[in-house]
Amino acid sequence: MNSIYKQFIKDTIIFFVIFLILTFLIYTVLDITINILMPYDQYEEPIGRAVKVISYEDSEETMSRIIHHWLFFLEFGE
């Protein structure tokens, strides 16, 4: 009976050690992958010529465009 408890405790300790090692390994792999995929400085200004994509529009004109697109969607379905 005593040996069953010792074996259970031994297996439990081995399980937690393996769990911690694998958790650390997965964390390290994900950290390295994120550092490779994500830009180092995401707010760095681009080199060379850049094009401004977003522009400010008058709110009344924007609302009429939204209504026009909505009516087009209702009429044609897409």
Secondary structure, DSSP 4 states (H G I P E B T S, - for coil): -HHHHHHHHHHHHHHHHHHHHHHHHHHHHHHHHHHHHS-S-TTPPPSS----------HHHHHHHHHHHHHHHHHH--
